[in-house]
């Protein structure tokens, strides 16, 4: 999930240009809280967002009936998780939508989902541990990603990091509890969460919109870094229209 500084260029400034009041923050596991307070990621992100909404409602420039939540990257699952339980939100934007991080953890483990989860959470799984070590030895990007993941999740082993993803899901009726109008974005060439935006969209029962960004637009990569002005223009057009309709 993007940190506060990153969001200046990937959503915050563009929203200010539209006339929105913008509140950007780092939650547990993100750079500020992880480094300064030692707070690690947690799946129950509604317990992060509810105090943020409480604070936002004290600001005189905030319209309490028109508070929208935008989550980027891992925020594509954390923001929807929040909206499932924090119903003061008037709109939700997932850039890009994510339904179940656990799918990433189990996709290369033989057997069904239940067996793979048991393997990941087992007290001892030396063969799987050895596989992680081999991946980290041979792939510098994977080595960084796993080491960083262990740090932000507050766990000590690559397998424990992979197991931690199992708790980040909108399955079992969570997505269906979202009530506010929701925009689910998708990148046509997403290298991380291919297919998950559609999963999230299909499970929503609230007013919903699915928005695909393509390589031809320069916006086909995860979170559309090649065409931020284009993608944010379309996203905030949707928000303008949503608030105009619900006013």
FENQUI-V803294 format. One record per residue. OMEGA is omega in radians with two decimals (none if undefined). Layout:
omega = {OMEGA	OMEGA}
This chain:
omega = {-3.08	3.05	-3.05	-3.13	3.13	-3.07	3.05	-3.08	-3.08	3.03	-2.99	-3.09	3.14	3.11	3.09	3.11	3.09	-3.12	3.11	2.90	-3.04	3.04	-3.13	-3.11	2.96	3.06	3.12	-3.13	3.10	-2.87	-3.08	-3.12	3.14	-3.09	-3.00	-3.08	-3.12	-3.10	-3.12	3.12	3.07	-3.08	-3.08	-2.98	3.04	3.11	2.97	-3.04	-3.10	3.05	3.09	3.09	3.08	-3.14	-3.12	-3.10	3.08	-3.08	-3.05	-3.11	-3.11	3.00	-3.01	3.13	-3.07	3.10	3.10	3.10	3.07	3.07	-3.09	3.13	3.10	3.02	3.09	2.99	-3.10	3.12	3.05	3.08	3.13	-3.08	3.11	-3.06	3.13	-2.97	2.99	3.12	-3.11	3.12	-3.10	3.10	3.12	-3.09	-0.06	-3.06	3.06	-3.09	-3.01	3.12	-3.14	3.11	3.10	-3.09	-3.00	-2.94	-3.13	3.12	-3.12	3.11	-3.11	-3.06	-3.11	-3.14	3.14	3.11	3.12	3.12	-3.12	-3.07	-3.06	3.09	3.12	3.09	-3.00	-3.14	3.12	3.09	3.13	3.11	3.09	-3.13	3.13	3.11	-3.11	3.13	-3.02	-3.02	-3.09	3.13	3.11	3.14	3.10	-3.07	-3.11	3.12	3.11	3.12	3.09	-3.12	-3.06	3.09	3.11	3.14	-2.94	-3.07	3.07	-3.13	3.10	3.06	3.13	3.11	-3.11	3.12	-3.09	-3.10	-3.09	-3.05	3.03	3.12	3.09	3.01	-3.13	-3.13	-3.10	-3.14	3.10	-3.05	-3.01	3.05	-3.01	3.03	3.07	3.11	3.12	3.04	-3.00	-3.11	-3.14	-3.10	-3.07	-2.95	-3.10	3.10	-3.07	3.06	3.11	3.11	3.12	-3.11	-3.10	-3.11	-3.12	3.06	3.12	2.97	-2.96	3.11	3.11	-3.04	-3.10	3.07	-2.95	3.08	3.13	3.09	-3.01	-3.00	-3.01	-3.12	-3.12	3.13	2.89	-3.07	-3.12	-3.10	-3.06	-3.10	3.11	-3.06	-3.12	3.07	3.14	-3.13	-3.09	2.92	3.11	-3.12	3.07	-3.12	-3.12	3.14	3.08	-3.11	-3.06	-3.11	none}
